[in-house]
Amino acid sequence: MKKKAETNEYKDRLIALRERLRGDVTNLADTALHKRRNEANGDLSSMPIHMADLGSDNFEQEFTLSLMESEGGVLEKIEDALERIEDGTYGECEECGAKIPKARLNAIPYATMCVKCASQIEQG
């Protein structure tokens, strides 16, 4: 990607997305790890009323931790994309070296491959 203004636009989008995801991960961590059940519903006891409640609480915590892991992976991809902007390789397919179309970068600004190479890897 050669145009400086265009690259700066993607950099700004990546930074904004990174900040939003960092906030999401922080909120998810607070929810999963620090918020106790009795704080959520006003119980005076930390024991759930029913075993099903305990199962629901565990499911919600595991689901939240799974979301955090997923968003953490996206944060890593964003950081990698910002590094590619700095070293001048942003917008180039890591597999074939072709230019990644703007439409793909607009949809996934941290994309590392063109559609053709990404499709081949997914099928393989």
C-alpha positions as CSV (number, residue, x, y, z in Angstrom):
1,M,0.0,0.0,0.0
2,K,1.7,3.2,-1.1
3,K,-0.6,6.2,-0.5
4,K,0.3,7.7,2.8
5,A,-3.1,9.3,3.4
6,E,-4.8,6.0,2.7
7,T,-2.5,4.1,5.0
8,N,-3.0,6.7,7.8
9,E,-6.8,6.2,7.4
10,Y,-6.4,2.4,8.0
11,K,-4.0,3.1,10.9
12,D,-6.6,5.4,12.5
13,R,-9.2,2.7,12.1
14,L,-7.0,0.0,13.5
15,I,-6.1,2.2,16.6
16,A,-9.8,3.0,17.2
17,L,-10.7,-0.7,16.9
18,R,-7.8,-1.7,19.2
19,E,-9.0,0.8,21.9
20,R,-12.6,-0.4,21.6
21,L,-11.5,-4.1,22.0
22,R,-9.2,-3.3,24.9
23,G,-12.1,-1.7,26.7
24,D,-14.3,-4.7,25.8
25,V,-11.7,-7.1,27.2
26,T,-11.3,-5.1,30.4
27,N,-15.1,-5.1,30.9
28,L,-15.3,-8.8,30.1
29,A,-12.5,-9.5,32.6
30,D,-14.3,-7.5,35.3
31,T,-17.5,-9.4,34.6
32,A,-15.9,-12.8,34.5
33,L,-13.4,-12.6,37.3
34,H,-14.5,-10.0,39.8
35,K,-18.2,-9.7,39.8
36,R,-19.6,-12.2,42.2
37,R,-23.1,-13.6,41.9
38,N,-24.4,-12.0,45.0
39,E,-23.3,-8.6,43.7
40,A,-25.3,-9.2,40.5
41,N,-28.6,-10.0,42.0
42,G,-28.5,-8.7,45.6
43,D,-28.2,-12.1,47.3
44,L,-26.8,-11.9,50.9
45,S,-25.2,-15.3,50.5
46,S,-22.6,-16.3,48.0
47,M,-24.3,-19.7,47.7
48,P,-26.6,-20.1,44.7
49,I,-30.2,-20.9,45.6
50,H,-30.2,-23.8,43.2
51,M,-27.6,-26.0,41.5
52,A,-28.9,-24.8,38.1
53,D,-27.9,-21.3,39.2
54,L,-24.4,-22.5,39.8
55,G,-24.3,-24.2,36.4
56,S,-25.5,-21.0,34.8
57,D,-22.9,-18.9,36.6
58,N,-20.2,-21.3,35.5
59,F,-21.4,-21.3,31.9
60,E,-21.5,-17.5,31.8
61,Q,-18.0,-17.2,33.2
62,E,-16.6,-19.7,30.7
63,F,-18.4,-18.0,27.8
64,T,-17.0,-14.6,28.9
65,L,-13.5,-16.0,29.1
66,S,-13.9,-17.5,25.7
67,L,-14.9,-14.1,24.3
68,M,-11.9,-12.6,26.0
69,E,-9.6,-15.1,24.3
70,S,-11.2,-14.4,20.9
71,E,-10.9,-10.7,21.3
72,G,-7.4,-11.0,22.5
73,G,-6.5,-12.8,19.3
74,V,-8.0,-10.0,17.3
75,L,-6.0,-7.5,19.3
76,E,-2.8,-9.4,18.4
77,K,-3.8,-9.2,14.7
78,I,-4.4,-5.5,15.0
79,E,-1.0,-5.0,16.6
80,D,0.6,-7.0,13.7
81,A,-1.2,-4.8,11.2
82,L,0.0,-1.6,12.8
83,E,3.6,-3.0,12.6
84,R,3.1,-3.8,8.9
85,I,2.0,-0.2,8.4
86,E,5.2,1.0,10.1
87,D,7.4,-1.3,8.0
88,G,5.6,-0.5,4.7
89,T,4.1,-3.9,4.0
90,Y,0.5,-3.2,5.0
91,G,-2.0,-4.3,2.4
92,E,0.2,-6.9,0.8
93,C,-0.8,-10.6,1.0
94,E,1.6,-12.6,3.1
95,E,1.1,-15.6,1.0
96,C,1.4,-14.4,-2.6
97,G,2.6,-10.8,-2.2
98,A,-0.4,-9.4,-4.2
99,K,-2.2,-6.3,-3.1
100,I,-5.1,-6.9,-0.8
101,P,-8.2,-5.2,-2.2
102,K,-9.5,-2.1,-0.4
103,A,-12.9,-3.7,0.0
104,R,-11.3,-6.5,2.0
105,L,-9.2,-4.1,4.1
106,N,-12.3,-2.0,4.7
107,A,-14.1,-5.1,6.0
108,I,-11.1,-6.6,7.9
109,P,-8.5,-3.9,8.4
110,Y,-6.1,-6.4,10.0
111,A,-6.3,-8.9,7.0
112,T,-3.0,-10.5,6.1
113,M,-4.1,-12.3,2.9
114,C,-6.0,-11.6,-0.2
115,V,-9.3,-13.4,-0.6
116,K,-7.9,-16.1,-2.9
117,C,-5.1,-17.1,-0.6
118,A,-7.4,-17.0,2.5
119,S,-9.9,-19.2,0.7
120,Q,-7.2,-21.7,-0.3
121,I,-6.0,-21.9,3.3
122,E,-9.5,-22.4,4.7
123,Q,-10.2,-25.2,2.3
124,G,-6.9,-26.9,2.8
